[in-house]
Amino acid sequence: MRMHRVVLVLAVILCGCELNVVGGEGSPAAPPDASPSPPPPPVQPPPGYTPPPPLGNGIWISKEEIALLPMQGKAWQRLKSQADQPAGTPQVSNQDQDNNVLVLAKALVYARTQEEKYRTEVRAQCMAAIDTEIGGRTLALGRELLAYVIAADLVGLEPAEDYAFRLWLRRCLTESLVEGGSLVSTHENRPNNWGTHAGASRAAVAVFLADKDELDRCARVFQGWLGDRSTYAGFNYGDLSWQADAAHPVGINPAGATKAGESIGGVLPDDMRRGCAFQFPPCPTDYCWEALQGATVMAEILHRAGYDAWNWQDKALLRAVHFLYDLNARYGGWWASGDDEWNVWLVNHAYGTDFPTVNPARYGKNIGWTDWTHSG
């Protein structure tokens, strides 16, 4: 069945994107992991097939940069220890599975040590992930896909594996899942954590496939989410009470915005409203950091591909983190913790800031290990 669906991907290119319905934002019980099974045999590539090089030098980090990172310290020890453990069985339809980020750990350790056993595991995991998104939601695909793409980029797949993997990634962009539409439509319709996770995976796929048009579109949508409505404004927003301008809603409020005497210039309105409508002190919600997990990764991938994403809209992402930092200083309970800890390392790396970090940091839903890869 897996093999059959992989072959059919050649027809999927003609498919259009479906609109997505706002709602359904809760997290249902995750589907159980699939029983271990051998991966499908790779699709045979055309004679003389050569994988096209990705755009830029590394989707997330280059092999040359990794070669300079230390093989000591708490971050390396945590990474290496995790890479030496079984990752599990890929199930991309399970939005809460850690397998993806644990496979990335193996890819990073391979890139630093060149020990072939890690590469062998990563290759097998990437092949086993194919088709496991079926039956899941686009939130799961957005969270889970990214790390497999980066891992494949770091270790390099064999030609037949690479060909099958690329066919799958191309289909993943536009296939319609059980909730949320497609990866592309979710990125372009949902201005909260669903959309940012989808956008991060979309950007990684576009770089891996060397699809400049797809990456350009992804960048325009992201710039619109950050607040440039002249670039893109096609999102479907929920309650607008946290918006600085309800007639012109955005993903992050503009610099200097205020409401009822309170500074809201770094607010993520469509995630803050999931705590409650506008009020101070705000109702607790983790969705802002959840949205930033996708947004900061998207910014870094775009930055590496030549876009000035970290600086767009008066450094919108930095303002978003500052808002949460200031909320935490006033009320407590708003700073990154648990699977958001890695994000602060990435933000500090991008902006040269010194927001408080945890070392070693917990990995996230879509990526991790930034206390090692982005500590400088």
C-alpha positions in Angstrom: 0.0 0.0 0.0 2.8 2.4 0.9 4.6 1.6 -2.3 1.5 2.2 -4.4 0.9 5.6 -2.8 4.5 6.7 -3.4 4.2 5.9 -7.1 0.9 7.8 -7.4 2.6 11.0 -6.3 3.5 11.8 -9.9 -0.1 12.7 -10.5 -0.4 14.8 -7.4 1.5 17.7 -8.9 -1.8 18.7 -10.7 -3.8 18.9 -7.5 -4.9 22.3 -6.1 -4.9 23.4 -2.5 -8.1 23.1 -0.4 -9.3 25.9 1.9 -9.1 25.2 5.5 -11.7 25.8 8.1 -10.9 27.8 11.2 -11.5 25.8 14.4 -10.6 22.3 15.6 -7.7 23.8 17.4 -7.7 21.4 20.4 -5.3 18.5 20.6 -7.1 15.2 20.5 -5.6 12.0 21.8 -2.7 11.2 19.5 -3.1 8.1 17.4 -1.0 5.1 18.6 2.4 4.6 17.0 2.3 2.1 14.2 3.6 -1.4 14.8 7.2 -1.7 13.7 7.4 -2.8 10.0 10.0 -2.8 7.4 10.1 0.3 5.2 8.8 0.1 1.6 11.3 -0.7 -1.1 12.6 2.5 -2.7 11.1 3.6 -6.0 13.7 3.1 -8.7 14.9 6.4 -10.1 15.3 7.1 -13.8 18.7 6.0 -15.3 21.4 8.5 -14.5 19.4 10.2 -11.7 21.3 12.8 -9.8 19.7 14.5 -6.8 19.5 18.3 -7.4 21.4 20.3 -4.8 19.3 22.1 -2.2 19.1 25.9 -2.2 21.8 27.4 -0.1 24.3 25.7 2.1 22.3 23.5 4.4 18.6 23.8 5.2 19.2 24.3 8.9 23.0 24.1 9.4 25.8 23.1 7.1 28.2 20.2 7.5 31.1 22.7 7.6 29.5 24.6 10.5 28.8 21.3 12.4 32.5 20.3 12.0 33.4 23.3 14.1 31.1 22.5 17.0 32.4 21.1 20.3 32.2 17.4 21.2 32.0 18.2 24.9 29.8 20.0 27.2 26.2 19.5 28.5 24.6 20.1 25.1 26.8 17.7 23.2 26.5 15.0 25.9 22.7 15.2 25.8 22.6 15.1 22.0 25.0 12.2 21.8 23.3 10.2 24.6 20.0 10.6 22.8 21.5 9.7 19.4 22.7 6.5 20.9 19.1 5.5 21.9 16.5 3.9 19.6 14.4 6.6 18.0 11.3 4.5 17.7 9.0 4.0 14.6 8.1 7.0 12.5 4.4 8.0 12.6 4.1 11.4 11.0 0.3 11.4 11.7 1.1 11.4 15.4 1.5 15.1 16.2 3.0 14.4 19.6 5.6 11.8 18.6 9.3 12.7 19.3 10.7 10.3 16.8 11.4 13.1 14.3 13.6 15.2 16.6 15.4 12.1 17.8 16.2 11.1 14.3 17.6 14.6 13.8 19.9 14.0 16.8 21.3 11.0 15.0 21.8 13.0 11.8 23.6 15.8 13.7 25.9 13.3 15.5 26.7 11.6 12.2 27.5 15.0 10.6 30.0 15.7 13.4 31.5 12.2 13.9 31.1 10.6 10.4 30.2 7.3 12.2 28.3 5.4 9.5 25.9 3.7 12.0 24.1 7.0 12.6 23.7 7.6 8.9 22.3 4.1 8.4 19.7 4.7 11.1 18.7 8.0 9.7 18.3 6.7 6.1 16.1 3.8 7.4 14.0 6.2 9.5 13.4 8.6 6.6 12.2 5.8 4.3 10.0 4.4 7.1 8.4 7.8 7.5 7.0 7.8 4.0 3.2 7.6 3.9 2.8 7.7 7.7 1.2 11.1 7.5 -1.9 9.5 6.0 -4.8 9.6 8.4 -3.4 12.6 10.4 -4.0 16.3 10.6 -1.9 19.0 9.0 -0.8 20.1 12.4 0.9 16.7 12.8 2.5 16.9 9.3 3.7 20.5 10.0 5.3 19.5 13.3 6.7 16.1 12.3 8.0 16.5 8.7 10.6 19.2 9.2 13.1 17.2 11.2 13.1 14.3 8.8 13.8 16.7 5.9 16.8 18.3 7.7 18.1 14.9 8.8 18.0 13.6 5.2 19.8 16.8 4.1 22.6 16.3 6.7 23.3 12.6 6.0 22.6 12.3 2.3 20.3 9.6 1.0 21.2 7.0 -1.5 19.9 7.7 -5.1 16.9 5.4 -4.9 16.0 6.6 -1.4 16.5 10.2 -2.4 14.2 9.8 -5.4 11.4 8.2 -3.3 11.8 10.7 -0.5 11.5 13.7 -2.9 8.4 12.2 -4.5 6.9 11.9 -1.0 7.9 15.5 -0.1 6.3 16.9 -3.2 3.1 15.1 -2.4 3.2 16.3 1.2 2.9 19.9 0.1 -0.5 19.6 -1.4 -2.2 16.4 -0.3 -5.4 16.8 1.6 -5.4 15.3 5.1 -8.3 14.5 7.4 -8.3 17.9 9.0 -6.7 21.2 8.0 -6.5 20.8 4.2 -3.0 20.5 3.0 0.4 21.7 4.3 0.3 24.7 1.9 -3.3 25.7 2.5 -2.8 25.4 6.3 0.2 27.7 6.1 -1.8 30.2 4.0 -5.0 30.1 5.9 -4.2 29.6 9.6 -2.4 32.5 11.3 -1.6 30.6 14.5 0.5 27.6 15.5 -1.1 25.4 12.8 0.1 27.8 10.1 3.6 28.5 11.5 4.4 24.8 11.9 3.1 24.1 8.4 5.1 27.0 7.0 8.4 25.8 8.6 8.0 22.3 7.1 7.0 23.9 3.8 10.1 26.0 3.7 12.3 23.0 4.5 10.7 21.0 1.8 11.1 23.8 -0.7 14.8 24.2 0.0 15.4 20.4 -0.1 13.6 20.2 -3.5 15.4 23.3 -4.8 12.0 24.8 -5.6 12.7 28.5 -5.6 9.1 29.5 -6.6 7.7 27.5 -3.7 10.2 29.1 -1.3 9.4 32.6 -2.6 5.7 32.0 -2.0 6.4 30.7 1.5 8.5 33.8 2.2 5.7 36.1 1.0 3.1 34.4 3.2 5.4 34.6 6.2 6.1 38.3 5.6 2.4 38.8 5.5 1.9 37.0 8.7 4.6 39.1 10.4 2.5 42.2 9.5 3.1 43.2 5.9 -0.4 42.9 4.6 0.7 44.3 1.2 2.7 41.1 0.7 0.0 38.6 1.8 -3.3 39.0 3.8 -5.3 35.8 3.1 -5.4 34.4 6.6 -8.7 33.4 8.4 -8.5 35.0 11.9 -10.5 34.1 15.0 -11.5 36.5 17.7 -9.9 39.9 16.9 -9.8 41.5 20.4 -6.0 41.1 20.6 -5.5 42.8 17.2 -4.0 46.3 17.2 -6.3 47.0 14.2 -9.2 44.6 14.0 -10.0 45.8 10.4 -6.5 44.8 9.3 -5.5 41.8 11.4 -1.9 40.4 11.4 0.0 37.6 12.9 2.2 39.8 15.1 1.0 43.3 16.1 3.0 46.2 14.8 5.7 48.0 16.8 4.4 50.6 19.2 0.8 49.3 19.2 -1.2 49.9 22.4 -4.7 49.1 23.7 -6.3 50.3 26.9 -3.0 51.7 27.9 -1.1 48.4 27.5 1.7 47.7 25.0 0.6 45.0 22.6 3.2 45.6 19.9 4.6 42.1 20.0 1.4 40.2 20.6 0.5 37.1 18.5 -3.2 37.9 18.5 -4.5 34.6 17.1 -2.7 32.6 19.7 -3.3 35.0 22.7 -7.0 34.8 22.0 -6.9 31.1 22.7 -6.3 32.0 26.4 -9.1 34.4 26.4 -10.2 37.7 24.8 -8.1 40.8 25.4 -7.5 41.6 29.1 -4.7 42.3 31.5 -3.4 40.2 33.0 -3.9 37.9 30.1 -5.3 34.4 30.5 -2.5 31.8 30.6 -1.8 30.1 27.3 1.2 28.2 25.8 0.1 28.7 22.2 2.3 31.8 21.7 5.4 29.8 22.2 3.9 26.9 20.2 3.4 29.3 17.3 6.9 30.6 17.7 8.3 27.1 17.4 7.2 27.2 13.8 7.8 30.9 13.1 11.4 31.1 14.3 12.4 27.9 12.4 10.8 29.4 9.3 12.8 32.6 9.8 16.0 30.7 10.1 15.5 28.5 7.1 14.5 31.6 5.0 17.5 33.5 6.4 19.9 30.8 5.3 18.3 30.9 1.9 19.0 34.6 1.5 15.8 36.3 2.9 16.0 39.0 5.6 13.3 37.2 7.5 14.6 37.9 11.1 14.4 41.6 10.4 11.1 41.8 8.7 8.4 44.1 10.2 10.7 45.9 12.7 12.1 42.5 13.9 8.7 41.2 14.6 9.9 37.9 16.1 12.2 39.7 18.5 9.3 41.9 19.6 7.1 38.8 20.1 9.7 37.3 22.4 10.2 40.6 24.3 6.4 40.7 24.9 6.4 37.3 26.5 9.5 38.1 28.5 7.9 41.3 29.8 4.7 39.4 30.6 6.7 36.9 32.6 8.5 39.6 34.5 5.1 41.1 35.5 3.0 38.1 36.2 5.2 35.0 35.9 4.5 31.8 34.0 5.1 33.2 30.5 8.7 32.3 29.8 9.8 29.4 27.6 9.9 26.1 29.4 9.7 22.4 28.6 9.7 21.8 24.9 10.0 25.5 24.2 13.4 25.9 25.8 15.4 25.3 22.6 13.7 28.3 21.0 15.4 30.9 23.2 18.8 29.6 22.0 17.8 30.2 18.4 16.4 33.7 19.1 19.6 34.7 20.9 21.7 33.4 18.0 19.7 35.3 15.5 19.5 38.7 17.3 22.6 38.6 19.6 20.3 38.9 22.6 20.8 37.3 26.0 17.4 36.0 27.0 17.7 33.4 29.8 18.3 29.9 28.6 18.4 26.4 29.9 21.4 24.1 29.3 20.9 21.4 28.2 17.6 22.5 26.7 14.6 20.3 26.0 14.0 19.6 22.4 10.8 20.7 20.8 7.9 19.3 18.7 9.5 20.1 15.4 13.2 20.6 16.1 15.8 20.8 18.9 19.4 20.7 19.9 19.9 24.4 19.3 21.9 24.6 22.6 24.5 22.9 20.5 23.9 24.0 16.9 23.0 27.6 17.6 24.9 28.4 20.9 27.4 30.8 19.4 
